[in-house]
Amino acid sequence: MLYPLKFKPIFKEKVWGGNRLQTVLNKNITSGKTGESWEISGLRNNVSVVSEGKYSGKSIQELIDKHKSNFLGKKIYEKFGNVFPLLIKFIDAFDDLSVQVHPDDKFAEQQHNETGKNEMWYILDTMPNSELILGVKKTVTKDEYIKITKEKIFSDLLNSVTVNAGDAFYIPAGRIHAIMKGVLLAEIQQSSDLTYRIYDWDRKGLSGKYRDLHNELAAEVVELQAKKNYFLEYKKNDAFAQLTSCEQFTVNRLKLLTPQIKNYSSKGSFVVLMCVSGTLSVIHKNIKYFIRKGETILIPAIILAETELVSEKKAEVLEIYI
């Protein structure tokens, strides 16, 4: 019998990583260079493992292989088969991440026989004047873009936006982006680790060597049209707000300031909850599964109708499904 599932985080050391996964999100890390906590992953060599209950020690892949559409949802299983289609992360940027872009599904399939990457960000914490790089400052031609990247005149190309906690962004495949120092965020993305690095600030990685750049591939997929606004618009004080909904995922922000019950019987997809503030309980068959700030839980599709969500302490939650 399936039940609400918590998984062991997979920590990633990064040259730009810090310690706020511990100091802000209460993760059990020991390094001051931890950049990412992969909360739920089905990627090869990075498969999440259940941390509690009957299935403790079982991988998400084993559960999908066994429970199939009961785990993922009927339509999700028909589309993706025995593959978990999302990658859920927390990211701490103590320093600037590389400037990068991701391919779409078609290009990724042609070049790598893999899935492309669309993603979204929800900002959890910032330092004063923290920024993101999103898109291009002005529309350029492909030849102009190639010239800029070769000559590293990135101040002429990269669009920067100042961000604060609660801001949200959708980053479709092809859009240049970089998380800059001081930003702590939640990332929801397709299950892909394909990244084309455009610029890495002329610094060496943790290995002591410069990391590879992928400018020829990036030039084939990059979006060169400037946009007026990159922010996802929503009412931050509302109890419910849809941040983004696309073919790959839907992400809502729930503010549960008082105890209340939410039933998930109509979703038809597994549901992932990321707690970004406070505490809540997911109740299944009269058993409470608590998640606190910095924790994530997955509700398999088959038990949605039997599961309720109750705020215990002014919880703020990202609700994710397909």
One Martini backbone bead per residue (centre of mass of N, CA, C, O) as a GRO file, in nm:
protein
  322
    1MET     BB    1   0.094   0.038   0.024
    2LEU     BB    2   0.059   0.354  -0.028
    3TYR     BB    3   0.222   0.669   0.067
    4PRO     BB    4   0.353   0.934   0.187
    5LEU     BB    5   0.671   1.056   0.052
    6LYS     BB    6   1.001   1.052   0.166
    7PHE     BB    7   1.333   1.177   0.087
    8LYS     BB    8   1.660   1.167   0.033
    9PRO     BB    9   1.880   1.389  -0.003
   10ILE     BB   10   2.081   1.520  -0.274
   11PHE     BB   11   2.400   1.634  -0.259
   12LYS     BB   12   2.577   1.927  -0.408
   13GLU     BB   13   2.883   2.017  -0.500
   14LYS     BB   14   2.993   2.363  -0.541
   15VAL     BB   15   3.173   2.641  -0.629
   16TRP     BB   16   2.896   2.823  -0.546
   17GLY     BB   17   2.843   2.722  -0.275
   18GLY     BB   18   2.699   2.685   0.059
   19ASN     BB   19   2.493   2.697   0.389
   20ARG     BB   20   2.164   2.746   0.360
   21LEU     BB   21   2.054   2.459   0.369
   22GLN     BB   22   2.101   2.476   0.679
   23THR     BB   23   2.032   2.772   0.800
   24VAL     BB   24   1.737   2.777   0.647
   25LEU     BB   25   1.652   2.447   0.571
   26ASN     BB   26   1.778   2.220   0.770
   27LYS     BB   27   2.015   2.073   0.657
   28ASN     BB   28   2.245   1.786   0.663
   29ILE     BB   29   2.526   1.961   0.642
   30THR     BB   30   2.905   2.008   0.627
   31SER     BB   31   2.933   2.200   0.393
   32GLY     BB   32   3.025   2.525   0.233
   33LYS     BB   33   2.959   2.384  -0.087
   34THR     BB   34   2.643   2.358  -0.103
   35GLY     BB   35   2.417   2.394  -0.380
   36GLU     BB   36   2.238   2.117  -0.372
   37SER     BB   37   1.899   1.975  -0.330
   38TRP     BB   38   1.777   1.671  -0.417
   39GLU     BB   39   1.458   1.573  -0.350
   40ILE     BB   40   1.356   1.463  -0.648
   41SER     BB   41   1.480   1.171  -0.832
   42GLY     BB   42   1.529   0.972  -1.158
   43LEU     BB   43   1.811   0.991  -1.227
   44ARG     BB   44   2.080   0.865  -1.330
   45ASN     BB   45   2.273   0.824  -1.038
   46ASN     BB   46   2.000   1.000  -0.895
   47VAL     BB   47   1.818   0.817  -0.702
   48SER     BB   48   1.571   0.824  -0.500
   49VAL     BB   49   1.519   0.760  -0.142
   50VAL     BB   50   1.346   0.640   0.098
   51SER     BB   51   1.316   0.749   0.454
   52GLU     BB   52   1.018   0.628   0.526
   53GLY     BB   53   0.879   0.348   0.623
   54LYS     BB   54   0.808   0.066   0.445
   55TYR     BB   55   1.001   0.199   0.192
   56SER     BB   56   1.259   0.213   0.319
   57GLY     BB   57   1.525   0.215   0.072
   58LYS     BB   58   1.359   0.269  -0.163
   59SER     BB   59   1.319   0.353  -0.481
   60ILE     BB   60   1.147   0.532  -0.709
   61GLN     BB   61   1.185   0.319  -0.932
   62GLU     BB   62   1.070   0.075  -0.781
   63LEU     BB   63   0.785   0.199  -0.740
   64ILE     BB   64   0.713   0.242  -1.037
   65ASP     BB   65   0.755  -0.051  -1.133
   66LYS     BB   66   0.524  -0.156  -0.939
   67HIS     BB   67   0.279   0.087  -0.957
   68LYS     BB   68   0.279   0.293  -1.173
   69SER     BB   69  -0.015   0.457  -1.213
   70ASN     BB   70  -0.050   0.469  -0.900
   71PHE     BB   71   0.184   0.673  -0.880
   72LEU     BB   72   0.159   0.884  -1.136
   73GLY     BB   73  -0.073   0.828  -1.320
   74LYS     BB   74  -0.229   0.750  -1.601
   75LYS     BB   75  -0.134   0.977  -1.805
   76ILE     BB   76   0.159   0.981  -1.712
   77TYR     BB   77   0.226   0.684  -1.775
   78GLU     BB   78   0.152   0.691  -2.078
   79LYS     BB   79   0.382   0.906  -2.144
   80PHE     BB   80   0.649   0.797  -1.945
   81GLY     BB   81   0.625   0.559  -1.785
   82ASN     BB   82   0.912   0.443  -1.592
   83VAL     BB   83   0.924   0.775  -1.537
   84PHE     BB   84   1.039   1.042  -1.371
   85PRO     BB   85   0.956   1.379  -1.491
   86LEU     BB   86   1.103   1.515  -1.240
   87LEU     BB   87   1.299   1.786  -1.080
   88ILE     BB   88   1.372   1.854  -0.735
   89LYS     BB   89   1.492   2.169  -0.584
   90PHE     BB   90   1.756   2.318  -0.402
   91ILE     BB   91   1.927   2.648  -0.419
   92ASP     BB   92   2.265   2.772  -0.336
   93ALA     BB   93   2.403   3.103  -0.397
   94PHE     BB   94   2.705   3.227  -0.298
   95ASP     BB   95   2.761   3.231  -0.598
   96ASP     BB   96   2.792   3.244  -0.923
   97LEU     BB   97   2.657   3.113  -1.181
   98SER     BB   98   2.644   3.008  -1.473
   99VAL     BB   99   2.597   3.077  -1.796
  100GLN     BB  100   2.291   2.948  -1.949
  101VAL     BB  101   2.137   2.671  -2.140
  102HIS     BB  102   1.853   2.492  -2.273
  103PRO     BB  103   1.714   2.242  -2.432
  104ASP     BB  104   1.485   2.096  -2.604
  105ASP     BB  105   1.344   1.804  -2.680
  106LYS     BB  106   1.426   1.786  -2.978
  107PHE     BB  107   1.730   1.853  -2.951
  108ALA     BB  108   1.799   1.645  -2.728
  109GLU     BB  109   1.723   1.398  -2.896
  110GLN     BB  110   1.918   1.443  -3.136
  111GLN     BB  111   2.195   1.483  -2.959
  112HIS     BB  112   2.128   1.277  -2.673
  113ASN     BB  113   1.876   1.107  -2.609
  114GLU     BB  114   1.702   1.330  -2.450
  115THR     BB  115   1.576   1.556  -2.235
  116GLY     BB  116   1.478   1.849  -2.185
  117LYS     BB  117   1.458   2.202  -2.033
  118ASN     BB  118   1.221   2.306  -1.816
  119GLU     BB  119   1.175   2.583  -1.577
  120MET     BB  120   1.143   2.691  -1.225
  121TRP     BB  121   1.132   2.973  -0.989
  122TYR     BB  122   1.156   3.015  -0.624
  123ILE     BB  123   1.206   3.262  -0.397
  124LEU     BB  124   1.339   3.247  -0.057
  125ASP     BB  125   1.626   3.408  -0.062
  126THR     BB  126   1.820   3.714   0.005
  127MET     BB  127   2.027   3.957  -0.069
  128PRO     BB  128   2.124   4.251  -0.124
  129ASN     BB  129   2.074   4.295  -0.459
  130SER     BB  130   1.979   4.053  -0.587
  131GLU     BB  131   2.029   3.843  -0.884
  132LEU     BB  132   1.931   3.777  -1.222
  133ILE     BB  133   1.969   3.604  -1.521
  134LEU     BB  134   1.745   3.709  -1.801
  135GLY     BB  135   1.814   3.704  -2.090
  136VAL     BB  136   1.812   3.970  -2.309
  137LYS     BB  137   1.860   4.308  -2.342
  138LYS     BB  138   1.862   4.266  -2.659
  139THR     BB  139   1.799   4.215  -2.969
  140VAL     BB  140   1.963   3.955  -3.161
  141THR     BB  141   2.164   3.803  -3.362
  142LYS     BB  142   2.343   3.528  -3.417
  143ASP     BB  143   2.605   3.673  -3.499
  144GLU     BB  144   2.613   3.864  -3.255
  145TYR     BB  145   2.620   3.647  -3.042
  146ILE     BB  146   2.884   3.504  -3.128
  147LYS     BB  147   3.065   3.754  -3.095
  148ILE     BB  148   3.014   3.804  -2.794
  149THR     BB  149   3.113   3.523  -2.688
  150LYS     BB  150   3.399   3.536  -2.804
  151GLU     BB  151   3.460   3.834  -2.661
  152LYS     BB  152   3.314   3.867  -2.379
  153ILE     BB  153   3.054   4.089  -2.406
  154PHE     BB  154   2.814   4.055  -2.172
  155SER     BB  155   2.704   4.346  -2.108
  156ASP     BB  156   2.548   4.351  -2.401
  157LEU     BB  157   2.344   4.090  -2.331
  158LEU     BB  158   2.267   4.070  -2.026
  159ASN     BB  159   1.987   4.027  -1.823
  160SER     BB  160   1.893   4.199  -1.524
  161VAL     BB  161   1.737   4.110  -1.202
  162THR     BB  162   1.582   4.205  -0.918
  163VAL     BB  163   1.535   4.015  -0.611
  164ASN     BB  164   1.282   3.846  -0.405
  165ALA     BB  165   1.102   3.709  -0.194
  166GLY     BB  166   0.845   3.543  -0.398
  167ASP     BB  167   0.959   3.524  -0.655
  168ALA     BB  168   0.886   3.429  -1.005
  169PHE     BB  169   1.002   3.184  -1.268
  170TYR     BB  170   1.012   3.115  -1.616
  171ILE     BB  171   1.231   2.870  -1.795
  172PRO     BB  172   1.269   2.814  -2.098
  173ALA     BB  173   1.389   2.677  -2.342
  174GLY     BB  174   1.662   2.902  -2.449
  175ARG     BB  175   1.702   3.067  -2.189
  176ILE     BB  176   1.894   3.276  -2.051
  177HIS     BB  177   2.080   3.200  -1.737
  178ALA     BB  178   2.134   3.305  -1.380
  179ILE     BB  179   2.243   3.253  -1.064
  180MET     BB  180   2.309   3.471  -0.812
  181LYS     BB  181   2.443   3.590  -0.553
  182GLY     BB  182   2.221   3.529  -0.267
  183VAL     BB  183   2.043   3.293  -0.382
  184LEU     BB  184   1.744   3.122  -0.277
  185LEU     BB  185   1.589   2.823  -0.422
  186ALA     BB  186   1.331   2.678  -0.608
  187GLU     BB  187   1.330   2.388  -0.834
  188ILE     BB  188   1.143   2.315  -1.132
  189GLN     BB  189   1.182   2.027  -1.355
  190GLN     BB  190   1.283   1.849  -1.577
  191SER     BB  191   1.425   1.529  -1.632
  192SER     BB  192   1.728   1.699  -1.645
  193ASP     BB  193   2.105   1.765  -1.707
  194LEU     BB  194   2.099   1.971  -1.945
  195THR     BB  195   2.384   2.188  -2.013
  196TYR     BB  196   2.477   2.507  -2.155
  197ARG     BB  197   2.774   2.664  -2.130
  198ILE     BB  198   2.877   3.008  -2.178
  199TYR     BB  199   2.967   3.123  -1.880
  200ASP     BB  200   3.231   3.115  -1.590
  201TRP     BB  201   3.405   3.369  -1.494
  202ASP     BB  202   3.700   3.257  -1.516
  203ARG     BB  203   3.678   2.988  -1.343
  204LYS     BB  204   3.735   2.734  -1.127
  205GLY     BB  205   3.668   2.440  -1.022
  206LEU     BB  206   3.688   2.192  -0.784
  207SER     BB  207   3.926   2.052  -0.963
  208GLY     BB  208   4.101   2.315  -1.084
  209LYS     BB  209   3.936   2.340  -1.345
  210TYR     BB  210   3.800   2.430  -1.622
  211ARG     BB  211   3.497   2.449  -1.745
  212ASP     BB  212   3.298   2.366  -1.982
  213LEU     BB  213   3.195   2.478  -2.292
  214HIS     BB  214   2.877   2.528  -2.522
  215ASN     BB  215   2.844   2.739  -2.771
  216GLU     BB  216   2.749   2.584  -3.021
  217LEU     BB  217   2.493   2.467  -2.897
  218ALA     BB  218   2.368   2.726  -2.781
  219ALA     BB  219   2.334   2.873  -3.063
  220GLU     BB  220   2.094   2.668  -3.151
  221VAL     BB  221   1.881   2.754  -2.885
  222VAL     BB  222   1.882   3.047  -2.840
  223GLU     BB  223   1.721   3.326  -2.715
  224LEU     BB  224   1.714   3.661  -2.897
  225GLN     BB  225   1.462   3.781  -2.758
  226ALA     BB  226   1.337   4.034  -2.598
  227LYS     BB  227   1.183   4.109  -2.286
  228LYS     BB  228   0.985   4.295  -2.069
  229ASN     BB  229   0.902   4.036  -1.877
  230TYR     BB  230   1.002   3.774  -1.625
  231PHE     BB  231   0.779   3.779  -1.434
  232LEU     BB  232   0.556   3.627  -1.228
  233GLU     BB  233   0.222   3.700  -1.192
  234TYR     BB  234   0.106   3.757  -0.851
  235LYS     BB  235  -0.072   3.728  -0.547
  236LYS     BB  236   0.101   3.719  -0.248
  237ASN     BB  237  -0.162   3.720  -0.039
  238ASP     BB  238  -0.277   3.477  -0.142
  239ALA     BB  239  -0.366   3.153  -0.068
  240PHE     BB  240  -0.389   3.122  -0.388
  241ALA     BB  241  -0.136   3.051  -0.652
  242GLN     BB  242  -0.058   3.053  -0.982
  243LEU     BB  243   0.251   3.047  -1.132
  244THR     BB  244   0.252   2.783  -1.329
  245SER     BB  245   0.153   2.639  -1.664
  246CYS     BB  246   0.250   2.346  -1.836
  247GLU     BB  247   0.324   2.058  -1.989
  248GLN     BB  248   0.536   1.971  -1.753
  249PHE     BB  249   0.400   2.179  -1.529
  250THR     BB  250   0.257   2.263  -1.207
  251VAL     BB  251   0.261   2.572  -0.999
  252ASN     BB  252   0.178   2.637  -0.662
  253ARG     BB  253   0.083   2.876  -0.405
  254LEU     BB  254   0.051   2.816  -0.055
  255LYS     BB  255  -0.136   2.976   0.212
  256LEU     BB  256  -0.137   2.847   0.554
  257LEU     BB  257  -0.252   3.027   0.830
  258THR     BB  258  -0.468   2.808   0.883
  259PRO     BB  259  -0.641   2.552   0.959
  260GLN     BB  260  -0.677   2.321   0.675
  261ILE     BB  261  -0.846   2.149   0.415
  262LYS     BB  262  -0.707   1.943   0.144
  263ASN     BB  263  -0.819   1.799  -0.154
  264TYR     BB  264  -0.682   1.557  -0.425
  265SER     BB  265  -0.891   1.387  -0.610
  266SER     BB  266  -0.867   1.562  -0.908
  267LYS     BB  267  -0.570   1.549  -1.040
  268GLY     BB  268  -0.425   1.265  -1.174
  269SER     BB  269  -0.158   1.321  -1.014
  270PHE     BB  270   0.099   1.350  -0.874
  271VAL     BB  271   0.212   1.511  -0.562
  272VAL     BB  272   0.416   1.790  -0.473
  273LEU     BB  273   0.561   1.910  -0.160
  274MET     BB  274   0.698   2.228  -0.067
  275CYS     BB  275   0.838   2.354   0.219
  276VAL     BB  276   0.900   2.718   0.286
  277SER     BB  277   0.705   2.738   0.547
  278GLY     BB  278   0.669   2.599   0.830
  279THR     BB  279   0.391   2.362   0.900
  280LEU     BB  280   0.277   2.036   0.789
  281SER     BB  281   0.014   1.795   0.720
  282VAL     BB  282  -0.018   1.465   0.591
  283ILE     BB  283  -0.321   1.282   0.559
  284HIS     BB  284  -0.330   0.914   0.599
  285LYS     BB  285  -0.519   0.710   0.755
  286ASN     BB  286  -0.472   0.894   1.027
  287ILE     BB  287  -0.185   0.978   0.932
  288LYS     BB  288   0.091   1.184   1.007
  289TYR     BB  289   0.288   1.386   0.773
  290PHE     BB  290   0.552   1.577   0.829
  291ILE     BB  291   0.637   1.915   0.710
  292ARG     BB  292   0.906   2.130   0.684
  293LYS     BB  293   1.115   2.350   0.633
  294GLY     BB  294   1.282   2.199   0.354
  295GLU     BB  295   1.058   1.995   0.279
  296THR     BB  296   0.949   1.688   0.103
  297ILE     BB  297   0.652   1.552  -0.068
  298LEU     BB  298   0.484   1.253  -0.195
  299ILE     BB  299   0.174   1.190  -0.370
  300PRO     BB  300   0.025   0.940  -0.482
  301ALA     BB  301  -0.235   0.901  -0.696
  302ILE     BB  302  -0.409   0.667  -0.549
  303ILE     BB  303  -0.426   0.862  -0.260
  304LEU     BB  304  -0.562   1.142  -0.297
  305ALA     BB  305  -0.860   1.087  -0.186
  306GLU     BB  306  -0.714   1.003   0.114
  307THR     BB  307  -0.588   1.301   0.125
  308GLU     BB  308  -0.468   1.554   0.356
  309LEU     BB  309  -0.419   1.909   0.419
  310VAL     BB  310  -0.251   2.055   0.711
  311SER     BB  311  -0.204   2.323   0.898
  312GLU     BB  312   0.015   2.390   1.181
  313LYS     BB  313   0.230   2.647   1.087
  314LYS     BB  314   0.216   2.871   0.875
  315ALA     BB  315   0.211   2.762   0.576
  316GLU     BB  316   0.433   2.731   0.288
  317VAL     BB  317   0.354   2.605  -0.047
  318LEU     BB  318   0.454   2.390  -0.303
  319GLU     BB  319   0.254   2.283  -0.579
  320ILE     BB  320   0.305   1.974  -0.769
  321TYR     BB  321   0.219   1.895  -1.115
  322ILE     BB  322   0.070   1.750  -1.434
   0.00000   0.00000   0.00000
